[in-house]
Amino acid sequence: MAALLSHHSYTFSTLTRFTFSSTPTRSNSHNVTKIHCSNVSVTNTNTTENREITLSNGNDSLNICRVLNGMWQTSGGWGRIDRDDAVEAMLRYADAGLTTFDMADHYGPAEDLYGIFINRVRRERPPEFLEKVRGLTKWVPPPVKMTSSYVRDSINVSRKRMDVESLDMLQFHWWDYSNSGYLDALKHLTDLKGEGKIKTLALTNFDTERLQIILENEIPVLSNQVQHSIVDMRPQQKMAEFCQLTGIKLITYGTVMGGLLSEKFVDTNINIPFAGPAINTPSLQKYKRMIDAWGGWSLFQGLLRTLKKVASKHGVSIPTVAVKYVLDQTAVAGSMVGVRLGLSEHIQDCNAIFSLVLDEDDVNSIREATAKGKDLLKVIGDCGDEYRRA
């Protein structure tokens, strides 16, 4: 496969379009003939710990921490979030070097919490500290007509809630590929980026086919946020290959599977009521379904035991190993770890990721354990297809 394209401008004709044989190609009306990938690059800015990474595409660039604080858990279902406690927790994460926060317009009070937090940073931290903090949000609109005014008004809501003039990154999601309005939305978002309302533009849960169409329409996206874990290796198939060609990077979520990839679930039998930890949060329930699709709880126990052995060898936790393994995969720029702000904390485990080095024996043992499960690309489809299945 071609190496990462980084300091030149490339044009691909329709003769080099990827073809997708695992699922039927959906019809579309886009007769665009070229993809322009101009100056797409990724630069490590901390070679000692590999803590930070700069995503760039042409004139657009954004420096982020490679371990992102995921704020889905503020949306309800994980316990009541106290506003003041949550903001204090955000400050602790940032002070510990975990300076990138990921949220969405529909994650309950997440954007509002970020707005309070960033004001605390402005008042209580030096300007150079503020420069390191990043707030990445998502826009997940209904599939209505994407007019310029509708897109602008929607983005202004996030800007106001987060109390920023310009969003560091806007990650766009679209539910229905049969509605080509996603291209209209992205073109309006590109206009807003040109006006300075958005610094960088990205995607979330788009598949490889639609990512190619978006690039063919010359929309300057930096990354695609997708589900990716030791169990769910789908992004390392079609998506990673295309990303390697174009320079688009992946930001991953579900990397610790809501906590299922942890010591807490080793040697447990969740089929016996009250005999083990409860599967009682939206994230645990979501990723338990992924385990069922992959091969079931018994097979998952074998994987957990392998991960525990690797973690013990290095003196770290299973989640630390799980995140590091995904960070080492092709095209992955950063991985999400969910934060239950004010309720629990895992700063030490997250910071341990940056100094962990998995050796060949570690990688081989993990691959051997995961190979026993099913190929989820064949079971579910490409990245994001789990949200679009009938």
Residue pairs with C-beta under 8 A, 6 or more apart in sequence:
1 241
1 244
1 245
2 244
2 245
3 244
4 40
4 41
4 42
4 244
4 247
5 37
5 40
5 245
5 246
5 247
6 39
6 40
6 41
6 42
6 247
7 39
7 41
8 39
9 36
9 37
9 38
9 39
10 35
10 36
10 37
10 38
11 34
11 35
11 36
12 34
12 35
12 37
13 33
13 34
14 33
17 212
18 208
18 209
18 212
18 238
18 241
18 242
19 25
20 208
20 209
20 238
20 382
22 238
22 377
22 378
22 381
22 382
23 381
23 382
23 385
25 209
26 177
26 178
26 209
28 177
28 180
28 213
29 180
30 180
30 183
30 213
30 216
30 217
32 213
32 216
32 217
33 216
34 216
34 218
35 212
35 215
35 216
35 246
36 215
36 218
37 57
37 215
37 246
37 247
38 57
38 58
39 56
39 57
39 58
39 59
40 56
40 57
40 58
40 246
40 247
40 248
41 54
41 56
41 57
41 247
42 53
42 54
42 55
42 56
42 247
42 249
42 333
43 53
43 54
43 56
44 50
44 52
44 53
44 54
45 52
45 53
45 54
45 63
46 52
49 354
49 355
50 66
50 354
51 65
51 66
51 97
51 354
52 63
52 64
52 65
52 66
53 63
53 64
53 66
53 333
53 334
54 61
54 62
54 63
54 64
55 61
55 62
55 63
55 64
55 200
55 222
55 223
55 249
55 333
56 62
56 222
57 220
57 221
57 222
57 247
58 220
60 193
60 199
60 200
60 201
60 220
60 222
61 200
62 134
62 168
62 169
62 199
62 200
62 222
63 132
63 134
64 100
64 134
64 136
64 333
64 334
65 97
65 98
65 99
65 100
65 134
65 334
66 327
66 333
66 334
66 335
66 353
66 354
67 98
67 100
67 323
67 327
67 334
67 335
67 337
67 350
67 353
67 354
68 100
68 101
68 102
68 136
68 251
68 334
68 335
68 336
68 337
69 90
69 93
69 98
69 100
69 101
69 102
69 336
69 337
69 339
70 102
70 253
70 336
70 337
70 338
70 339
71 101
71 102
71 103
71 104
71 107
71 110
71 113
71 114
71 338
71 339
71 341
72 104
72 107
72 110
72 253
72 283
72 338
73 281
73 283
73 338
73 339
73 340
73 341
74 81
74 86
74 103
74 107
74 108
74 109
74 110
74 113
74 341
75 106
75 107
75 108
75 110
76 108
77 281
77 282
78 281
78 282
78 283
78 340
78 343
79 340
79 343
81 108
81 109
81 113
81 341
81 342
81 343
82 342
83 109
83 113
83 116
85 341
85 342
86 113
86 341
86 342
87 113
87 116
87 117
87 120
87 341
88 342
89 339
89 341
89 342
89 345
90 101
90 113
90 114
90 117
90 341
91 117
91 120
91 121
91 124
92 345
92 347
93 99
93 101
93 339
93 347
94 117
94 121
94 129
94 132
94 133
96 347
96 350
96 351
97 351
98 347
98 350
98 351
99 132
99 133
99 134
100 133
100 134
100 136
100 334
101 114
101 117
101 133
101 134
101 135
101 136
102 136
102 137
102 225
102 251
102 253
102 336
103 110
103 111
103 114
103 135
103 136
103 137
103 138
104 110
104 111
104 137
104 138
104 139
104 140
104 171
105 111
105 137
105 138
105 139
105 140
105 154
105 157
105 158
106 140
110 137
111 137
111 158
111 161
111 162
112 161
113 341
114 135
114 137
114 161
114 162
114 163
115 161
115 162
115 163
115 164
116 163
118 130
118 133
118 135
118 162
118 163
118 164
119 163
121 129
121 130
121 133
122 130
134 168
134 169
135 162
135 164
135 167
135 168
136 168
136 169
136 171
136 202
136 251
137 158
137 162
137 167
137 169
137 170
137 171
138 170
138 171
138 172
138 173
138 204
138 225
139 154
139 155
139 158
139 170
139 171
139 172
139 173
139 189
140 173
140 175
140 204
141 150
141 154
141 174
141 185
142 175
143 174
143 175
143 176
143 179
143 181
144 150
144 181
145 181
145 184
146 181
146 182
146 184
146 185
146 188
147 184
147 188
148 188
148 191
151 185
151 188
151 189
151 192
152 188
152 192
152 197
155 167
155 170
155 189
155 192
155 197
155 198
156 197
158 167
158 170
159 165
159 166
159 167
159 197
165 196
165 197
166 196
166 197
166 198
166 199
167 197
167 198
167 199
168 199
168 200
169 198
169 199
169 200
169 201
169 202
169 222
169 223
170 189
170 198
170 200
170 201
170 202
171 202
171 203
171 204
171 223
171 225
171 251
172 182
172 185
172 186
172 189
172 201
172 202
172 203
172 204
173 203
173 204
173 205
173 206
174 181
174 182
174 185
174 206
175 387
175 388
176 388
177 210
177 388
182 210
182 214
183 213
183 214
183 217
183 219
186 201
186 214
186 217
186 219
186 221
187 217
187 219
189 198
189 201
190 201
190 219
190 220
192 198
193 199
193 200
193 201
193 220
200 222
201 219
201 220
201 221
201 222
202 221
202 222
202 223
202 224
202 225
202 251
203 211
203 214
203 221
203 223
203 224
203 225
204 224
204 225
204 226
205 224
205 225
205 226
205 227
205 383
205 384
205 387
206 214
206 224
206 383
206 384
207 239
207 381
207 382
207 383
207 384
207 385
208 238
208 239
208 242
208 382
208 383
209 382
211 221
211 224
211 239
211 242
211 248
212 242
214 221
215 221
215 246
215 248
221 248
222 248
222 249
223 248
223 249
223 250
223 251
223 333
224 239
224 243
224 248
224 249
224 250
224 251
224 383
225 250
225 251
225 252
225 253
225 336
226 234
226 235
226 239
226 250
226 251
226 252
226 253
226 383
226 384
227 234
227 235
227 252
227 253
227 254
227 290
227 383
227 384
227 386
228 234
228 235
228 236
228 250
228 252
228 253
228 254
228 255
228 326
228 329
228 332
228 335
229 252
229 254
229 255
229 256
229 257
229 261
229 287
229 290
229 322
229 326
230 261
230 303
230 307
230 322
230 325
230 326
230 366
230 370
231 257
231 261
231 287
231 290
231 291
231 294
231 300
231 303
231 370
231 373
231 376
232 254
232 290
232 294
232 376
233 329
233 370
233 376
234 376
234 377
234 380
234 382
234 383
235 250
235 252
235 329
235 331
235 332
235 383
236 329
236 330
237 377
237 382
238 377
238 382
239 250
239 331
239 382
239 383
240 250
240 329
240 330
240 331
242 248
243 249
243 250
243 330
243 331
244 330
244 331
248 331
249 331
249 332
249 333
250 331
250 332
250 333
251 332
251 333
251 334
251 335
251 336
252 326
252 332
252 334
252 335
252 336
253 335
253 336
254 283
254 286
254 287
254 290
254 336
255 261
255 322
255 323
255 326
255 335
255 336
255 337
256 262
256 319
256 322
256 323
256 337
256 338
257 283
257 287
257 290
257 291
257 322
258 281
258 282
258 283
258 284
258 286
258 287
258 338
259 265
259 281
259 283
259 284
259 319
259 338
260 284
260 287
260 288
260 291
260 300
261 304
261 307
261 318
261 319
261 322
262 317
262 318
262 319
263 308
263 311
263 317
263 318
264 277
265 276
265 277
265 304
266 301
266 304
266 305
266 308
266 318
267 301
267 304
267 305
268 275
268 276
268 277
268 301
269 275
269 276
269 297
270 276
270 277
270 279
270 288
270 297
271 297
279 285
279 288
283 338
290 376
291 297
291 300
293 374
293 376
293 379
293 380
294 300
294 373
294 374
294 376
294 379
295 372
295 373
295 374
299 372
299 373
302 369
302 372
303 366
303 369
303 370
303 372
303 373
304 318
306 365
306 366
306 368
306 369
307 318
307 321
307 322
307 366
307 369
308 318
309 365
310 321
310 358
310 362
310 365
310 366
311 317
311 318
311 320
311 321
313 362
314 321
314 356
314 362
316 349
316 352
316 356
317 349
317 352
319 337
319 346
319 349
320 349
320 350
320 352
320 353
320 356
321 356
321 358
321 362
323 335
323 337
323 350
323 353
324 353
324 356
324 358
325 358
325 363
325 366
326 332
326 335
327 334
327 335
327 353
328 358
328 363
337 346
337 350
339 345
339 346
358 366
380 386
380 389
381 389
